[in-house]
Amino acid sequence: MQPTVNILIGVTSHRLSRDIFKAASYVSHRTVYVFGQLFFAICTGSMALVTWTPIGTMVLCSSFGVMFFILLTMPSCLISVYHESEQYVSGKRGYRRGIGKDIACIGVQIFIAQIIDSTIVGPLVIWFGSHLVIVLLSSLLAFLAAIYSSLFVVYEIKPRREIVDNQNA
């Protein structure tokens, strides 16, 4: 039964990630990122409630695939939009980094965050005496990340062609 459940989780994660990628062309990056975070927060919170059923827990694990897709793809999309923007191309700030350096910085930040998270969660599991703390903390932090990213992060930068079109009009 376990291989069947793992296949179901993999297929579900792939399908959700594909659908999210398609939705990103119709809605803003902010919408995709915030709703992805909220989806993950709701699924992990629900996972904490259905610990008595392994199948429910395994199905809700598909949200981890969606979360990894959003964490590893959306920052790269935002960087590529920034590198196509007038703000970057005109070089008003003087120094221009390459896209490879920006993507490398994002990757390093993600992995450093995972290390910090692991060092914090280990003592919490020992202190509370339950692995349920991992799921609850993940849900809480994803919810806080969704709130923070919806209120304080700037996602949309005008691409060059829109700026040029507005200047010609």
BELLINMO-V315146 format. One record per backbone hydrogen bond with DSSP energy under -1.0 kcal/mol. CO is the residue of the C=O (numbers start at 0). NH is the residue of the N-H. E is the energy in kcal/mol with one decimal. If there is no record, write none. Layout:
# BELLINMO-V315146
((CO | NH | E) (CO | NH | E))
This chain:
# BELLINMO-V315146
((0 | 4 | -2.0) (1 | 5 | -2.4) (2 | 6 | -2.3) (3 | 7 | -2.3) (4 | 8 | -2.4) (5 | 9 | -2.4) (6 | 10 | -2.7) (7 | 11 | -2.4) (8 | 12 | -2.7) (9 | 13 | -2.3) (10 | 14 | -2.6) (11 | 15 | -2.8) (12 | 16 | -2.5) (13 | 17 | -2.5) (14 | 18 | -2.5) (15 | 19 | -2.4) (16 | 20 | -2.3) (17 | 21 | -2.1) (18 | 22 | -2.3) (19 | 23 | -1.6) (21 | 24 | -1.2) (22 | 25 | -1.5) (22 | 26 | -2.1) (27 | 31 | -1.9) (28 | 32 | -2.8) (29 | 33 | -3.0) (30 | 34 | -2.4) (31 | 35 | -1.9) (32 | 36 | -2.2) (33 | 37 | -2.5) (34 | 38 | -2.5) (35 | 39 | -2.2) (36 | 40 | -2.6) (37 | 41 | -2.7) (38 | 42 | -2.5) (39 | 43 | -2.7) (40 | 44 | -2.1) (41 | 45 | -2.5) (42 | 46 | -2.0) (43 | 47 | -1.5) (45 | 49 | -1.5) (49 | 52 | -1.5) (52 | 56 | -1.9) (53 | 57 | -2.5) (54 | 58 | -2.5) (55 | 59 | -2.1) (58 | 61 | -1.4) (59 | 62 | -1.6) (60 | 63 | -1.8) (61 | 65 | -1.4) (62 | 66 | -2.3) (63 | 67 | -2.5) (64 | 68 | -2.1) (65 | 69 | -2.4) (66 | 70 | -2.9) (67 | 71 | -2.2) (68 | 72 | -1.8) (69 | 73 | -1.4) (72 | 76 | -2.1) (73 | 77 | -2.5) (74 | 78 | -2.2) (75 | 79 | -2.2) (76 | 80 | -2.1) (77 | 81 | -2.2) (78 | 82 | -2.5) (81 | 84 | -1.2) (83 | 159 | -1.3) (84 | 88 | -2.4) (85 | 89 | -2.6) (90 | 93 | -1.7) (92 | 94 | -1.2) (97 | 101 | -1.6) (98 | 102 | -2.4) (99 | 103 | -2.2) (100 | 104 | -2.1) (101 | 105 | -2.0) (102 | 106 | -2.3) (103 | 107 | -2.4) (104 | 108 | -2.2) (105 | 109 | -2.1) (106 | 110 | -2.0) (107 | 111 | -2.6) (108 | 112 | -2.2) (109 | 113 | -1.6) (110 | 114 | -1.8) (111 | 115 | -2.6) (112 | 116 | -2.6) (113 | 117 | -2.2) (114 | 118 | -2.0) (115 | 119 | -1.6) (116 | 120 | -2.7) (117 | 121 | -1.7) (119 | 123 | -1.3) (120 | 124 | -2.5) (121 | 125 | -1.9) (122 | 126 | -2.6) (123 | 127 | -2.9) (124 | 128 | -2.1) (130 | 133 | -1.2) (131 | 135 | -2.3) (132 | 136 | -2.8) (133 | 137 | -2.2) (134 | 138 | -2.3) (135 | 139 | -2.4) (136 | 140 | -2.8) (137 | 141 | -2.2) (138 | 142 | -2.1) (139 | 143 | -2.4) (140 | 144 | -2.4) (141 | 145 | -2.1) (142 | 146 | -2.1) (143 | 147 | -2.7) (144 | 148 | -2.9) (145 | 149 | -1.6) (146 | 150 | -1.4) (147 | 151 | -2.8) (158 | 162 | -1.5) (159 | 163 | -2.6) (160 | 164 | -2.3) (161 | 165 | -2.1) (162 | 166 | -1.8) (163 | 167 | -1.8) (164 | 168 | -1.1))
